[in-house]
Amino acid sequence: MMEISVSRLYLLGGLILHKVVWEILKRRDARPPKQPGISLKSRVLSIIKIAILAGIIAQTLAPSVVPISRDAFALEVAGLVIYTLGLLMAIVARLQLGRNWSDIEKSRVRQDHMLVAHGLYRWVRHPIYAGDLLLLLGLELALNSWAVAGIVALAWYIRQQAAREEKALAETLPGYAEYCRRTSRFLPGF
């Protein structure tokens, strides 16, 4: 029988916490749907998100295969720190965004959305994306996994998504263009 390390249990617990917070807030902030159907793009993105989550959970529970380093203690510690910062950033940002949040696969601006420029949003426009990317980067480092390279492709996709969202927000949300001029996209200074 395989033993699971404390760090892997911590990583798994953080993933579960993240998912639970999102589901609770999604239900709390739910609005009646305006469209009866879900687009094909939304369905595909939902399936991809579920597959990625299932893969990450499986990876967290499975033993390392082809690790980056034989002695991964420093990598694990750095990964756990980055993971924790990312987890906290994503959860705090999601709480601060409240009803102004929408799923990445739906990514639409609603008429009742308002500009959020307090808390983490005072410095960055997309702290949830940044937090989630840091969480995944830290997780892969802590697991001593070469899958850390996949974070680059994911970061590129998230950057493109953020740019699309910013364009839509600037067109519909008063003050958003000015907000973009005074804040960074993902991390202060970047």
Contact map, one row per residue, 1 for C-alpha under 8 A:
1110000000000000000000000000000000000000000000000000000000000000000000000000000000000000000000000000000000000000000000000000000000000000000000000000000000000000000000000000000000000000000000
1111000000000000000000000000000000000000000000000000000000000000000000000000000000000000000000000000000000000000000000000000000000000000000000000000000000000000000000000000000000000000000000
1111100000000000000000000000000000000000000000000000000000000000000000000000000000000000000000000000000000000000000000000000000000000000000000000000000000000000000000000000000000000000000000
0111110110000000000000000000000000000000000000000000000000001000000000000000000000000000000000000000000000000000000000000000000000000000000000000000000000000000000000000000000000000000000000
0011111110000000000000000000000000000000000000000000000000000000000000000000000000000000000000000000000000000000000000000000000000000000000000000000000000000000000000000000000000000000000000
0001111111000000000000000000000000000000000000000000000000000000000000000000000000000000000000000000000000000000000000000000000000000000000000000000000000000000000000000000000000000000000000
0000111111100000000000000000000000000000000000000000000000000000000000000000000100000000000000000000000000000000000000000000000000000000000001000000000000000000000000000000000000000000000000
0001111111110000000000000000000000000000000000000000000000011000000000000000000000000000000000000000000000000000000000000000000000000000000000100000000000000000000000000000000000000000000000
0001111111111000000000000000000000000000000000000000000000000000000000000000000000000000000000000000000000000000000000000000000000000000000000000000000000000000000000000000000000000000000000
0000011111111100000000000000000000000000000000000000000000000000000000000000000000000000000000000000000000000000000000000000000000000000000000000000000000000000000000000000000000000000000000
0000001111111110000000000000000000000000000000000000000000010000000000000000000100100000000000000000000000000000000000000000000000000000001000000000000000000000000000000000000000000000000000
0000000111111111000000000000000000000000000000000000000010010000000000000000000000000000000000000000000000000000000000000000000000000000000000000000000000000000000000000000000000000000000000
0000000011111111100000000000000000000000000000000000000000000000000000000000000000000000000000000000000000000000000000000000000000000000000000000000000000000000000000000000000000000000000000
0000000001111111110000000000000000000000000000000000000000000000000000000000000000000010000000000000000000000000000000000000000000000000000000000000000000000000000000000000000000000000000000
0000000000111111111000000000000000000000000000000000000010000000000000000000000000000000000000000000000000000000000000000000000000000000000000000000000000000000000000000000000000000000000000
0000000000011111111100000000000000000000000000000000000000000000000000000000000000000000000000000000000000000000000000000000000000000000000000000000000000000000000000000000000000000000000000
0000000000001111111110000000000000000000000000000000000000000000000000000000000000000000000000000000000000000000000000000000000000000000000000000000000000000000000000000000000000000000000000
0000000000000111111111000000000000000000000000000000000000000000000000000000000000000010001000000000000000000000000000000000000000000000000000000000000000000000000000000000000000000000000000
0000000000000011111111100000000000000000000000000000000000000000000000000000000000000000000000000000000000000000000000000000000000000000000000000000000000000000000000000000000000000000000000
0000000000000001111111110000000000000000000000000000000000000000000000000000000000000000000000000000000000000000000000000000000000000000000000000000000000000000000000000000000000000000000000
0000000000000000111111111000000000000000000000000000000000000000000000000000000000000000001000000000000000000000000000000000000000000000000000000000000000000000000000000000000000000000000000
0000000000000000011111111100000000000000000000000000000000000000000000000000000000000000000001000000000000000000000000000000000000000000000000000000000000000000000000000000000000000000000000
0000000000000000001111111110000000000000000000000000000000000000000000000000000000000000000000000000000000000000000000000000000000000000000000000000000000000000000000000000000000000000000000
0000000000000000000111111111000000000000000000000000000000000000000000000000000000000000000000000000000000000000000000000000000000000000000000000000000000000000000000000000000000000000000000
0000000000000000000011111111100000000000000000000000000000000000000000000000000000000000000000100100000000000000000000000000000000000000000000000000000000000000000000000000000000000000000000
0000000000000000000001111111110000000000000000000000000000000000000000000000000000000000000000000000000000000000000000000000000000000000000000000000000000000000000000000000000000000000000000
0000000000000000000000111111110000000000000000000000000000000000000000000000000000000000000000000000000000000000000000000000000000000000000000000000000000000000000000000000000000000000000000
0000000000000000000000011111110000000000000000000000000000000000000000000000000000000000000000000000000000000000000000000000000000000000000000000000000000000000000000000000000000000000000000
0000000000000000000000001111111000000000000000000000000000000000000000000000000000000000000000000110000000000000000000000000000000000000000000000000000000000000000000000000000000000000000000
0000000000000000000000000111111100000000000000000000000000000000000000000000000000000000000000000010000000000000000000000000000000000000000000000000000000000000000000000000000000000000000000
0000000000000000000000000000111110000000000000000000000000000000000000000000000000000000000000000000000000000000000000000000000000000000000000000000000000000000000000000000000000000000000000
0000000000000000000000000000011111000000000000000000000000000000000000000000000000000000000000000000000000000000000000000000000000000000000000000000000000000000000000000000000000000000000000
0000000000000000000000000000001111110000000000000000000000000000000000000000000000000000000000000000000000000000000000000000000000000000000000000000000000000000000000000000000000000000000000
0000000000000000000000000000000111110000000000000000000000000000000000000000000000000000000000000000000000000000000000000000000000000000000000000000000000000000000000000000000000000000000000
0000000000000000000000000000000011111100000000000000000000000000000000000000000000000000000000000000000000000000000000000000000000000000000000000000000000000000000000000000000000000000000000
0000000000000000000000000000000011111100000000000000000000000000000000000000000000000000000000000000000000000000000000000000000000000000000000000000000000000000000000000000000000000000000000
0000000000000000000000000000000000111110000000000000000000000000000000000000000000000000000000000000000000000000000000000000000000000000000000000000000000000000000000000000000000000000000000
0000000000000000000000000000000000111111011000000000000000000000000000000000000000000000000000000000000000000000000000000000000000000000000000000000000000000000000000000000000000000000000000
0000000000000000000000000000000000001111111000000000000000000000000000000000000000000000000000000000000000000000000000000000000000000000000000000000000000000000000000000000000000000000000000
0000000000000000000000000000000000000111111100000000000000000000000000000000000000000000000000000000000000000000000000000000000000000000000000000000000000000000000000000000000000000000000000
0000000000000000000000000000000000000011111110000000000000000000000000000000000000000000000000000000000010000000000000000000000000000000000000000000000000000000000000000000000000000000000000
0000000000000000000000000000000000000111111111000000000000000000000000000000000000000000000000000000000011000000000000000000000000000000000000000000000000000000000000000000000000000000000000
0000000000000000000000000000000000000111111111100000000000000000000000000000000000000000000000000000000010000000000000000000000000000000000000000000000000000000000000000000000000000000000000
0000000000000000000000000000000000000001111111110000000000000000000000000000000000000000000000000000000000000000000000000000000000000000000000000000000000000000000000000000000000000000000000
0000000000000000000000000000000000000000111111111000000000000000000000000000000000000000000000000000000010000000000000000000000000000000000000000000000000000000000000000000000000000000000000
0000000000000000000000000000000000000000011111111100000000000000000000000000000000000000000000000000000010000000000000000000000000000000000000000000000000000000000000000000000000000000000000
0000000000000000000000000000000000000000001111111110000000000000000000000000000000000000000000000000000000000000000000000000000000000000000000000000000000000000000000000000000000000000000000
0000000000000000000000000000000000000000000111111111000000000000000000000000000000000000000000000000000000000000000000000000000000000000000000000000000000000000000000000000000000000000000000
0000000000000000000000000000000000000000000011111111100000000000000000000000000000000000000000000000000000000000000000000000000000000000000000000000000000000000000000000000000000000000000000
0000000000000000000000000000000000000000000001111111110000000000000000000000000000000000000000000000000000000000000000000000000000000000000000000000000000000000000000000000000000000000000000
0000000000000000000000000000000000000000000000111111111000000000000000000000000000000000000000000000000000000000000000000000000000000000000000000000000000000000000000000000000000000000000000
0000000000000000000000000000000000000000000000011111111100000000000000000000000000000000000000000000000000000000000000000000000000000000000000000000000000000000000000000000000000000000000000
0000000000000000000000000000000000000000000000001111111110000000000000000000000000000000000000000000000000000000000000000000000000000000000000000000000000000000000000000000000000000000000000
0000000000000000000000000000000000000000000000000111111111000000000000000000000000000000000000000000000000000000000000000000000000000000000000000000000000000000000000000000000000000000000000
0000000000000000000000000000000000000000000000000011111111100000000000000000000000000000000000000000000000000000000000000000000000000000000000000000000000000000000000000000000000000000000000
0000000000000000000000000000000000000000000000000001111111110000000000000000000000000000000000000000000000000000000000000000000000000000000000000000000000000000000000000000000000000000000000
0000000000010010000000000000000000000000000000000000111111111000000000000000000000000000000000000000000000000000000000000000000000000000000000000000000000000000000000000000000000000000000000
0000000000000000000000000000000000000000000000000000011111111100000000000000000000000000000000000000000000000000000000000000000000000000000000000000000000000000000000000000000000000000000000
0000000000000000000000000000000000000000000000000000001111111111000000000000000000000000000000000000000000000000000000000000000000000000000000000000000000000000000000000000000000000000000000
0000000100110000000000000000000000000000000000000000000111111110000000000000000000000000000000000000000000000000000000000000000000000000000000100000000000000000000000000000000000000000000000
0001000100000000000000000000000000000000000000000000000011111110000000000000000000000000000000000000000000000000000000000000000000000000000000000000000000000000000000000000000000000000000000
0000000000000000000000000000000000000000000000000000000001111111000000000000000000000000000000000000000000000000000000000000000000000000000000000000000000000000000000000000000000000000000000
0000000000000000000000000000000000000000000000000000000000111111100000000000000000000000000000000000000000000000000000000000000000000000000000000000000000000000000000000000000000000000000000
0000000000000000000000000000000000000000000000000000000000100111111000000000000000000000000000000000000000000000000000000000000000000000000000111000000000000000000000000000000000000000000000
0000000000000000000000000000000000000000000000000000000000000011111000000000000000000000000000000000000000000000000000000000000000000000000000001000000000000000000000000000000000000000000000
0000000000000000000000000000000000000000000000000000000000000001111100000000000000000000000000000000000000000000000000000000000000000000000000001100000000000000000000000000000000000000000000
0000000000000000000000000000000000000000000000000000000000000001111111000000000000000000000000000000000000000000000000000000000000000000000000011100000000000000000000000000000000000000000000
0000000000000000000000000000000000000000000000000000000000000000011111010000000000000000000000000000000000000000000000000000000000000000000000011100000000000000000000000000000000000000000000
0000000000000000000000000000000000000000000000000000000000000000001111110000000000000000000000000000000000000000000000000000000000000000000000010000000000000000000000000000000000000000000000
0000000000000000000000000000000000000000000000000000000000000000001111110000000000000000000000000000000000000000000000000000000000000000000000000000000000000000000000000000000000000000000000
0000000000000000000000000000000000000000000000000000000000000000000011111100000000000000000000000000000000000000000000000000000000000000000000000000000000000000000000000000000000000000000000
0000000000000000000000000000000000000000000000000000000000000000000111111111000000000000000000000000000000000000000000000000000000000000000000010000000000000000000000000000000000000000000000
0000000000000000000000000000000000000000000000000000000000000000000000111111100000000000000000000000000000000000000000000000000000000000000000000000000000000000000000000000000000000000000000
0000000000000000000000000000000000000000000000000000000000000000000000111111110000000000000000000000000000000000000000000000000000000000000000000000000000000000000000000000000000000000000000
0000000000000000000000000000000000000000000000000000000000000000000000011111111000000000000000000000000000000000000000000000000000000000000011010000000000000000000000000000000000000000000000
0000000000000000000000000000000000000000000000000000000000000000000000011111111100000000000000000000000000000000000000000000000000000000000011110000000000000000000000000000000000000000000000
0000000000000000000000000000000000000000000000000000000000000000000000001111111110000000000000000000000000000000000000000000000000000000000001000000000000000000000000000000000000000000000000
0000000000000000000000000000000000000000000000000000000000000000000000000111111111000000000000000000000000000000000000000000000000000000010011000000000000000000000000000000000000000000000000
0000000000000000000000000000000000000000000000000000000000000000000000000011111111100000000000000000000000000000000000000000000000000000111111100000000000000000000000000000000000000000000000
0000001000100000000000000000000000000000000000000000000000000000000000000001111111110000000000000000000000000000000000000000000000000000011011000000000000000000000000000000000000000000000000
0000000000000000000000000000000000000000000000000000000000000000000000000000111111111000000000000000000000000000000000000000000000000000010000000000000000000000000000000000000000000000000000
0000000000000000000000000000000000000000000000000000000000000000000000000000011111111100000000000000000000000000000000000000000000000110110000000000000000000000000000000000000000000000000000
0000000000100000000000000000000000000000000000000000000000000000000000000000001111111110000000000000000000000000000000000000000000000111111000000000000000000000000000000000000000000000000000
0000000000000000000000000000000000000000000000000000000000000000000000000000000111111111000000000000000000000000000000000000000000000010010000000000000000000000000000000000000000000000000000
0000000000000000000000000000000000000000000000000000000000000000000000000000000011111111100000000000000000000000000000000000000000100110000000000000000000000000000000000000000000000000000000
0000000000000000000000000000000000000000000000000000000000000000000000000000000001111111110000000000000000000000000000000000000001111111010000000000000000000000000000000000000000000000000000
0000000000000100010000000000000000000000000000000000000000000000000000000000000000111111111000000000000000000000000000000000000000110110000000000000000000000000000000000000000000000000000000
0000000000000000000000000000000000000000000000000000000000000000000000000000000000011111111100000000000000000000000000000000000000100000000000000000000000000000000000000000000000000000000000
0000000000000000000000000000000000000000000000000000000000000000000000000000000000001111111110000000000000000000000000000000001101100000000000000000000000000000000000000000000000000000000000
0000000000000000000000000000000000000000000000000000000000000000000000000000000000000111111111000000000000000000000000000000001111110000000000000000000000000000000000000000000000000000000000
0000000000000000010010000000000000000000000000000000000000000000000000000000000000000011111111100000000000000000000000000000000100000000000000000000000000000000000000000000000000000000000000
0000000000000000000000000000000000000000000000000000000000000000000000000000000000000001111111110000000000000000000000010000000000000000000000000000000000000000000000000000000000000000000000
0000000000000000000000000000000000000000000000000000000000000000000000000000000000000000111111111000000000000000000000111000001100000000000000000000000000000000000000000000000000000000000000
0000000000000000000001000000000000000000000000000000000000000000000000000000000000000000011111111100100000000000000000000000000100000000000000000000000000000000000000000000000000000000000000
0000000000000000000000001000000000000000000000000000000000000000000000000000000000000000001111111100000000000000000000000000000000000000000000000000000000000000000000000000000000000000000000
0000000000000000000000000000000000000000000000000000000000000000000000000000000000000000000111111100000000000000000101110000000000000000000000000000000000000000000000000000000000000000000000
0000000000000000000000000000000000000000000000000000000000000000000000000000000000000000000011111111100000000000000100000000000000000000000000000000000000000000000000000000000000000000000000
0000000000000000000000001000100000000000000000000000000000000000000000000000000000000000000001111111100000000000000000000000000000000000000000000000000000000000000000000000000000000000000000
0000000000000000000000000000110000000000000000000000000000000000000000000000000000000000000000001111100000000000100000000000000000000000000000000000000000000000000000000000000000000000000000
0000000000000000000000000000000000000000000000000000000000000000000000000000000000000000000000001111110000000001110100000000000000000000000000000000000000000000000000000000000000000000000000
0000000000000000000000000000000000000000000000000000000000000000000000000000000000000000000001001111111000000000000000000000000000000000000000000000000000000000000000000000000000000000000000
0000000000000000000000000000000000000000000000000000000000000000000000000000000000000000000000000001111101111000000000000000000000000000000000000000000000000000000000000000000000000000000000
0000000000000000000000000000000000000000000000000000000000000000000000000000000000000000000000000000111111100000000000000000000000000000000000000000000000000000000000000000000000000000000000
0000000000000000000000000000000000000000000000000000000000000000000000000000000000000000000000000000011111100000000000000000000000000000000000000000000000000000000000000000000000000000000000
0000000000000000000000000000000000000000111011000000000000000000000000000000000000000000000000000000001111100000000000000000000000000000000000000000000000000000000000000000000000000000000000
0000000000000000000000000000000000000000010000000000000000000000000000000000000000000000000000000000011111110000000000000000000000000000000000000000000000000000000000000000000000000000000000
0000000000000000000000000000000000000000000000000000000000000000000000000000000000000000000000000000011111111000000000000000000000000000000000000000000000000000000010000000000000000000000000
0000000000000000000000000000000000000000000000000000000000000000000000000000000000000000000000000000010001111100000000000000000000000000000000000000000000000000000010010000000000000000000000
0000000000000000000000000000000000000000000000000000000000000000000000000000000000000000000000000000010000111110100000000000000000000000000000000000000000000000000000011001000000000000000000
0000000000000000000000000000000000000000000000000000000000000000000000000000000000000000000000000000000000011111100000000000000000000000000000000000000000000000000000000000000000000000000000
0000000000000000000000000000000000000000000000000000000000000000000000000000000000000000000000000000000000001111100000000000000000000000000000000000000000000000000000000000000000000000000000
0000000000000000000000000000000000000000000000000000000000000000000000000000000000000000000000000001000000000111110000000000000000000000000000000000000000000000000000000000000000000000000000
0000000000000000000000000000000000000000000000000000000000000000000000000000000000000000000000000011000000001111111000000000000000000000000000000000000000000000000000000000100000000000000000
0000000000000000000000000000000000000000000000000000000000000000000000000000000000000000000000000001000000000001111100000000000000000000000000000000000000000000000000000000100000000000000000
0000000000000000000000000000000000000000000000000000000000000000000000000000000000000000000000000000000000000000111110000000000000000000000000000000000000000000000000000000111100000000000000
0000000000000000000000000000000000000000000000000000000000000000000000000000000000000000000000011001000000000000011111001000000000000000000000000000000000000000000000000000000000000000000000
0000000000000000000000000000000000000000000000000000000000000000000000000000000000000000000000000000000000000000001111111100000000000000000000000000000000000000000000000000000000100000000000
0000000000000000000000000000000000000000000000000000000000000000000000000000000000000000000000010000000000000000000111111100000000000000000000000000000000000000000000000000000000000000000000
0000000000000000000000000000000000000000000000000000000000000000000000000000000000000000000010010000000000000000000011111110000000000000000000000000000000000000000000000000000000000000000000
0000000000000000000000000000000000000000000000000000000000000000000000000000000000000000000110010000000000000000000011111111001000000000000000000000000000000000000000000000000000000000000000
0000000000000000000000000000000000000000000000000000000000000000000000000000000000000000000010000000000000000000000111111111111000000000000000000000000000000000000000000000000000000000000000
0000000000000000000000000000000000000000000000000000000000000000000000000000000000000000000000000000000000000000000011111111100000000000000000000000000000000000000000000000000000000010000000
0000000000000000000000000000000000000000000000000000000000000000000000000000000000000000000000000000000000000000000000111111100000000000000000000000000000000000000000000000000000000011001100
0000000000000000000000000000000000000000000000000000000000000000000000000000000000000000000000000000000000000000000000011111111000000000000000000000000000000000000000000000000000000011111100
0000000000000000000000000000000000000000000000000000000000000000000000000000000000000000000000000000000000000000000000001111111000000000000000000000000000000000000000000000000000010011110000
0000000000000000000000000000000000000000000000000000000000000000000000000000000000000000000000000000000000000000000000001001111111000000000000000000000000000000010000000000000000000000110000
0000000000000000000000000000000000000000000000000000000000000000000000000000000000000000110010000000000000000000000000011001111111100000000000000000000000000000000000000000000000000000011000
0000000000000000000000000000000000000000000000000000000000000000000000000000000000000000111011000000000000000000000000000000011111110000000000000000000000000000000000000000000000000000000000
0000000000000000000000000000000000000000000000000000000000000000000000000000000000000000010000000000000000000000000000000000011111111000000000000000000000000100000000000000000000000000010000
0000000000000000000000000000000000000000000000000000000000000000000000000000000000000100110000000000000000000000000000000000011111111100000000000000000000000000000000000000000000000000011000
0000000000000000000000000000000000000000000000000000000000000000000000000000000000001111110000000000000000000000000000000000001111111110000000000000000000000000000000000000000000000000000000
0000000000000000000000000000000000000000000000000000000000000000000000000000000000000110010000000000000000000000000000000000000111111111000000000000000000000000000000000000000000000000000000
0000000000000000000000000000000000000000000000000000000000000000000000000000000000000100000000000000000000000000000000000000000011111111100000000000001001100000000000000000000000000000000000
0000000000000000000000000000000000000000000000000000000000000000000000000000000001101110000000000000000000000000000000000000000001111111110000000000000000000000000000000000000000000000000000
0000000000000000000000000000000000000000000000000000000000000000000000000000000001111110000000000000000000000000000000000000000000111111111000000000000000000000000000000000000000000000000000
0000000000000000000000000000000000000000000000000000000000000000000000000000000000100100000000000000000000000000000000000000000000011111111100000001001000000000000000000000000000000000000000
0000000000000000000000000000000000000000000000000000000000000000000000000000001001100000000000000000000000000000000000000000000000001111111110000001001000000000000000000000000000000000000000
0000000000000000000000000000000000000000000000000000000000000000000000000000011111110100000000000000000000000000000000000000000000000111111111000000000000000000000000000000000000000000000000
0000000000100000000000000000000000000000000000000000000000000000000000000000001100100000000000000000000000000000000000000000000000000011111111100000000000000000000000000000000000000000000000
0000000000000000000000000000000000000000000000000000000000000000000000000000001000000000000000000000000000000000000000000000000000000001111111111111000000000000000000000000000000000000000000
0000000000000000000000000000000000000000000000000000000000000000000000000011011100000000000000000000000000000000000000000000000000000000111111111001000000000000000000000000000000000000000000
0000001000000000000000000000000000000000000000000000000000000000000000000011111100000000000000000000000000000000000000000000000000000000011111111000000000000000000000000000000000000000000000
0000000100000000000000000000000000000000000000000000000000010001000000000001001000000000000000000000000000000000000000000000000000000000001111111000000000000000000000000000000000000000000000
0000000000000000000000000000000000000000000000000000000000000001001110010011000000000000000000000000000000000000000000000000000000000000000111111100000000000000000000000000000000000000000000
0000000000000000000000000000000000000000000000000000000000000001111100000000000000000000000000000000000000000000000000000000000000000000000111111111000000000000000000000000000000000000000000
0000000000000000000000000000000000000000000000000000000000000000011100000000000000000000000000000000000000000000000000000000000000000000000100011111100000000000000000000000000000000000000000
0000000000000000000000000000000000000000000000000000000000000000000000000000000000000000000000000000000000000000000000000000000000000000000100001111111000000000000000000000000000000000000000
0000000000000000000000000000000000000000000000000000000000000000000000000000000000000000000000000000000000000000000000000000000000000001100110001111111100000000000000000000000000000000000000
0000000000000000000000000000000000000000000000000000000000000000000000000000000000000000000000000000000000000000000000000000000000000000000000000111111110000000000000000000000000000000000000
0000000000000000000000000000000000000000000000000000000000000000000000000000000000000000000000000000000000000000000000000000000000000000000000000011111111000000000000000000000000000000000000
0000000000000000000000000000000000000000000000000000000000000000000000000000000000000000000000000000000000000000000000000000000000001001100000000011111111100000000000000000000000000000000000
0000000000000000000000000000000000000000000000000000000000000000000000000000000000000000000000000000000000000000000000000000000000000000000000000001111111110000000000000000000000000000000000
0000000000000000000000000000000000000000000000000000000000000000000000000000000000000000000000000000000000000000000000000000000000000000000000000000111111111000000000000000000000000000000000
0000000000000000000000000000000000000000000000000000000000000000000000000000000000000000000000000000000000000000000000000000000000001000000000000000011111111100000000000000000000000000000000
0000000000000000000000000000000000000000000000000000000000000000000000000000000000000000000000000000000000000000000000000000000000001000000000000000001111111110000000000000000000000000000000
0000000000000000000000000000000000000000000000000000000000000000000000000000000000000000000000000000000000000000000000000000000000000000000000000000000111111111000000000000000000000000000000
0000000000000000000000000000000000000000000000000000000000000000000000000000000000000000000000000000000000000000000000000000000000000000000000000000000011111111100000000000000000000000000000
0000000000000000000000000000000000000000000000000000000000000000000000000000000000000000000000000000000000000000000000000000000010000000000000000000000001111111110000000000000000000000000000
0000000000000000000000000000000000000000000000000000000000000000000000000000000000000000000000000000000000000000000000000000000000000000000000000000000000111111111000000000000000000000000000
0000000000000000000000000000000000000000000000000000000000000000000000000000000000000000000000000000000000000000000000000000000000000000000000000000000000011111111100000000000000000000000000
0000000000000000000000000000000000000000000000000000000000000000000000000000000000000000000000000000000000000000000000000000000000000000000000000000000000001111111110000000000000000000000000
0000000000000000000000000000000000000000000000000000000000000000000000000000000000000000000000000000000000000000000000000000010000000000000000000000000000000111111111000000000000000000000000
0000000000000000000000000000000000000000000000000000000000000000000000000000000000000000000000000000000000000000000000000000000000000000000000000000000000000011111111100000000000000000000000
0000000000000000000000000000000000000000000000000000000000000000000000000000000000000000000000000000000000000000000000000000000000000000000000000000000000000001111111110000000000000000000000
0000000000000000000000000000000000000000000000000000000000000000000000000000000000000000000000000000000000110000000000000000000000000000000000000000000000000000111111111000000000000000000000
0000000000000000000000000000000000000000000000000000000000000000000000000000000000000000000000000000000000000000000000000000000000000000000000000000000000000000011111111100000000000000000000
0000000000000000000000000000000000000000000000000000000000000000000000000000000000000000000000000000000000000000000000000000000000000000000000000000000000000000001111111110000000000000000000
0000000000000000000000000000000000000000000000000000000000000000000000000000000000000000000000000000000000011000000000000000000000000000000000000000000000000000000111111111000000000000000000
0000000000000000000000000000000000000000000000000000000000000000000000000000000000000000000000000000000000001000000000000000000000000000000000000000000000000000000011111111100100000000000000
0000000000000000000000000000000000000000000000000000000000000000000000000000000000000000000000000000000000000000000000000000000000000000000000000000000000000000000001111111111110000000000000
0000000000000000000000000000000000000000000000000000000000000000000000000000000000000000000000000000000000000000000000000000000000000000000000000000000000000000000000111111100000000000000000
0000000000000000000000000000000000000000000000000000000000000000000000000000000000000000000000000000000000001000000000000000000000000000000000000000000000000000000000011111110000000000000000
0000000000000000000000000000000000000000000000000000000000000000000000000000000000000000000000000000000000000000111000000000000000000000000000000000000000000000000000001111111100000000000000
0000000000000000000000000000000000000000000000000000000000000000000000000000000000000000000000000000000000000000001000000000000000000000000000000000000000000000000000000101111110000000000000
0000000000000000000000000000000000000000000000000000000000000000000000000000000000000000000000000000000000000000001000000000000000000000000000000000000000000000000000000100111111100000000000
0000000000000000000000000000000000000000000000000000000000000000000000000000000000000000000000000000000000000000001000000000000000000000000000000000000000000000000000001100111111110000000000
0000000000000000000000000000000000000000000000000000000000000000000000000000000000000000000000000000000000000000000000000000000000000000000000000000000000000000000000000100011111111000000000
0000000000000000000000000000000000000000000000000000000000000000000000000000000000000000000000000000000000000000000000000000000000000000000000000000000000000000000000000000001111111100000000
0000000000000000000000000000000000000000000000000000000000000000000000000000000000000000000000000000000000000000000010000000000000000000000000000000000000000000000000000000001111111110000000
0000000000000000000000000000000000000000000000000000000000000000000000000000000000000000000000000000000000000000000000000000100000000000000000000000000000000000000000000000000111111111100000
0000000000000000000000000000000000000000000000000000000000000000000000000000000000000000000000000000000000000000000000000000000000000000000000000000000000000000000000000000000011111110000000
0000000000000000000000000000000000000000000000000000000000000000000000000000000000000000000000000000000000000000000000000000000000000000000000000000000000000000000000000000000001111111000000
0000000000000000000000000000000000000000000000000000000000000000000000000000000000000000000000000000000000000000000000000111100000000000000000000000000000000000000000000000000000111111100100
0000000000000000000000000000000000000000000000000000000000000000000000000000000000000000000000000000000000000000000000000011100000000000000000000000000000000000000000000000000000010111111111
0000000000000000000000000000000000000000000000000000000000000000000000000000000000000000000000000000000000000000000000000001110000000000000000000000000000000000000000000000000000010011111101
0000000000000000000000000000000000000000000000000000000000000000000000000000000000000000000000000000000000000000000000000001111011000000000000000000000000000000000000000000000000000001111101
0000000000000000000000000000000000000000000000000000000000000000000000000000000000000000000000000000000000000000000000000011001001000000000000000000000000000000000000000000000000000001111111
0000000000000000000000000000000000000000000000000000000000000000000000000000000000000000000000000000000000000000000000000011000000000000000000000000000000000000000000000000000000000011111111
0000000000000000000000000000000000000000000000000000000000000000000000000000000000000000000000000000000000000000000000000000000000000000000000000000000000000000000000000000000000000001001111
0000000000000000000000000000000000000000000000000000000000000000000000000000000000000000000000000000000000000000000000000000000000000000000000000000000000000000000000000000000000000001111111
